[in-house]
């Protein structure tokens, strides 16, 4: 860990301590289309009860996964041997999982298999982001998902989408693939706060 990262981690200590104290719902499965779910789980001191930790799934594939998750979970991960990325990519039936923070496919598969067994089916929270090619149609389809606790982070106010949340200054201009910033990025050097901290995720998880 670099000095810069250590400094940022030190700034997070009081924020994480406060949030952990406020969190009442500790046995939650956060199914997230990118790494944000894993970062929040880590910050809140939660056990990883989700197989989507440390990876991202393109919104269209993520929605397919969430519509029929119990069926998808029953399939084994297969390595995408045509992958040209520097990280492993897996195929789950007909969708792709990008193991952005895994060094190889075997570790990615082991963690996936381990964590999918931990899913708390009675306490699921779903998070998606207007990134990785997310379209307005994807957002509308996400809003239809039959999950009580779900949120999609978008680049502007969308009052017609019940699950949409816009975080001020999170939008990216001129990039059709990534319409919002990475929400786990720190806002500045002084407070330790991240963009995602402008969303009250503790209250969201306490619902």
C-alpha positions in Angstrom: 0.0 0.0 0.0 1.4 3.4 -1.0 1.7 6.3 1.5 -1.2 8.0 -0.4 -3.4 5.0 0.2 -2.4 4.7 3.8 -3.2 8.4 4.4 -6.6 7.9 2.8 -7.3 4.8 4.9 -6.4 6.7 8.1 -8.9 9.5 7.1 -11.6 6.8 6.7 -11.2 5.4 10.2 -13.6 7.8 12.1 -16.1 7.7 9.2 -16.2 3.9 9.1 -16.3 3.7 12.9 -19.4 6.0 13.0 -21.1 4.1 10.2 -20.5 0.7 11.8 -22.0 1.9 15.0 -25.1 3.2 13.2 -25.6 0.0 11.1 -28.2 -2.3 12.6 -28.6 -4.7 9.7 -25.4 -6.7 9.6 -26.3 -9.9 7.8 -26.8 -8.5 4.3 -26.0 -9.6 0.8 -25.0 -6.7 -1.5 -25.3 -7.7 -5.1 -23.5 -4.9 -7.0 -22.7 -4.4 -10.7 -19.3 -3.1 -9.8 -16.8 -3.1 -6.9 -18.7 -0.5 -4.8 -20.6 -3.2 -3.0 -17.4 -4.8 -1.9 -15.9 -1.5 -0.7 -19.0 -0.7 1.4 -18.9 -4.2 2.9 -15.3 -3.7 3.8 -15.8 -0.2 5.3 -18.8 -1.5 7.3 -16.9 -4.5 8.6 -19.4 -6.9 7.0 -18.7 -10.5 6.0 -18.7 -10.9 2.2 -22.1 -12.6 1.6 -22.0 -11.8 -2.1 -20.3 -13.5 -5.1 -20.1 -10.2 -7.0 -17.3 -8.9 -4.8 -14.2 -7.5 -6.6 -15.7 -7.7 -10.1 -18.0 -5.7 -12.5 -20.8 -6.9 -14.7 -22.1 -4.8 -17.6 -25.6 -3.5 -16.8 -27.4 -5.6 -19.4 -25.8 -8.8 -18.1 -26.3 -7.7 -14.5 -30.0 -7.3 -15.0 -30.3 -10.7 -16.7 -28.4 -12.1 -13.7 -30.7 -10.5 -11.2 -33.9 -11.5 -13.0 -33.0 -15.2 -12.7 -30.2 -15.3 -10.1 -31.1 -18.7 -8.6 -30.8 -20.3 -12.0 -27.5 -18.5 -12.8 -26.0 -19.4 -9.5 -26.5 -23.1 -10.3 -24.0 -22.8 -13.2 -20.3 -23.2 -12.9 -18.0 -20.3 -13.9 -16.1 -20.9 -17.1 -12.9 -19.1 -18.1 -13.2 -16.8 -21.1 -10.2 -18.0 -23.0 -10.7 -15.3 -25.7 -10.1 -12.6 -23.0 -7.5 -10.0 -23.9 -7.8 -8.1 -20.6 -5.1 -8.0 -18.0 -7.5 -9.5 -15.5 -9.6 -12.7 -15.7 -13.0 -12.8 -17.3 -15.5 -15.5 -16.6 -18.6 -16.7 -18.4 -21.6 -17.7 -16.4 -24.1 -19.4 -18.7 -24.5 -16.5 -21.2 -23.2 -13.5 -19.3 -19.6 -12.2 -18.6 -18.1 -11.4 -15.2 -15.0 -9.2 -15.2 -12.7 -10.1 -12.3 -11.0 -6.7 -12.2 -9.3 -7.3 -8.8 -8.4 -10.9 -9.2 -4.9 -12.1 -10.4 -6.2 -15.2 -12.1 -9.3 -17.1 -13.0 -8.8 -19.9 -10.5 -8.8 -17.5 -7.5 -11.8 -15.7 -9.0 -13.7 -19.0 -9.3 -12.8 -20.1 -5.8 -14.1 -16.9 -4.3 -17.3 -17.0 -6.4 -18.1 -20.5 -5.4 -17.3 -19.8 -1.7 -19.4 -16.6 -1.5 -22.4 -17.7 -3.6 -23.1 -20.3 -0.8 -23.3 -17.4 1.7 -26.1 -15.4 0.0 -28.7 -14.3 2.5 -31.8 -14.7 0.3 -33.9 -12.9 2.8 -31.8 -9.8 3.0 -30.7 -8.8 -0.4 -29.7 -5.3 -1.5 -29.0 -4.5 -5.2 -26.9 -1.7 -6.6 -26.3 -0.7 -10.2 -24.4 2.2 -11.7 -24.7 4.2 -14.9 -21.3 3.0 -16.1 -19.9 0.3 -18.4 -22.3 1.1 -21.2 -25.5 1.4 -19.1 -28.4 2.8 -21.2 -31.6 4.5 -20.2 -33.4 1.2 -21.2 -31.2 -0.7 -18.8 -32.1 1.8 -16.0 -35.8 1.3 -16.7 -35.4 -2.5 -16.7 -33.5 -2.3 -13.5 -36.3 -0.3 -11.9 -38.7 -3.2 -12.7 -36.6 -5.8 -10.8 -38.7 -7.5 -8.1 -36.4 -6.4 -5.2 -37.6 -4.2 -2.5 -34.1 -2.7 -1.7 -32.4 -1.6 -4.9 -30.7 1.6 -6.1 -29.3 2.7 -9.5 -26.9 5.6 -9.4 -27.4 7.9 -12.4 -25.9 11.1 -13.9 -28.9 13.4 -13.4 -32.2 13.5 -11.6 -34.6 10.9 -12.9 -37.8 11.3 -10.9 -39.6 8.8 -13.2 -37.3 6.1 -12.0 -38.2 5.1 -8.4 -34.8 3.4 -7.6 -32.6 6.2 -9.2 -30.3 8.3 -7.1 -28.2 11.2 -8.4 -25.2 12.2 -6.4 -24.2 15.8 -7.1 -21.0 16.3 -9.1 -20.8 12.6 -9.9 -21.6 13.0 -13.6 -19.1 12.5 -16.3 -19.5 14.5 -19.5 -18.6 13.3 -23.0 -18.2 9.6 -22.3 -21.2 7.5 -23.4 -19.8 4.4 -21.7 -19.2 5.9 -18.3 -21.8 8.5 -17.4 -20.9 8.8 -13.7 -17.6 8.7 -11.9 -16.3 5.8 -9.8 -18.3 6.5 -6.6 -15.6 5.1 -4.3 -13.1 7.7 -5.3 -12.2 10.2 -2.6 -13.7 13.6 -3.0 -10.6 15.5 -1.7 -7.4 15.1 0.4 -8.8 16.5 3.6 -12.0 14.7 4.8 -11.6 11.1 3.7 -15.1 11.2 2.2 -15.9 9.5 -1.0 -18.6 10.4 -3.5 -20.7 7.4 -2.3 -20.8 9.0 1.2 -23.2 11.6 -0.2 -25.7 8.7 -0.4 -26.9 7.6 3.1 -26.1 3.9 2.5 -26.3 3.1 6.2 -30.0 4.1 6.3 -30.5 2.3 3.0 -29.1 -1.0 4.5 -31.0 -0.4 7.7 -34.4 -0.5 5.9 
